[in-house]
Amino acid sequence: MRSDGERLQDMIVGIDRILEKTFHGRGPFDRDEMLQVWVLHHLQIIGEAARSLSVEFRQRHTERVWSQAAGLRHILVHHYFEIDAEQIWKVVEHDLPALRETVLRLLGEEGVH
């Protein structure tokens, strides 16, 4: 079983991969179906990692982002045809940088392993 630290690292990798590929902004994202699929795939990985954090970890770190990331994953997997590109872009542009900072902070704290 993967540790909470490994799950957090999975989240960082997914975030960084998305941010690296979407660096050029919304225009390329809207025009490139493969890029959209790339982003959705990594959002699913991030959500699965958040969903798989231990109960003990989530009790110690009650940030709402864990349930939000897991909820987004659920939508991406189970309601694929209802995905709104505008909402996905908002996640990329606004939510992922904040999530990245939260996860990096937690990775730096002692006791996260």
Order of alpha helices (4+ residues) and beta strands (2+ residues): alpha-alpha-alpha-alpha-alpha-alpha-alpha
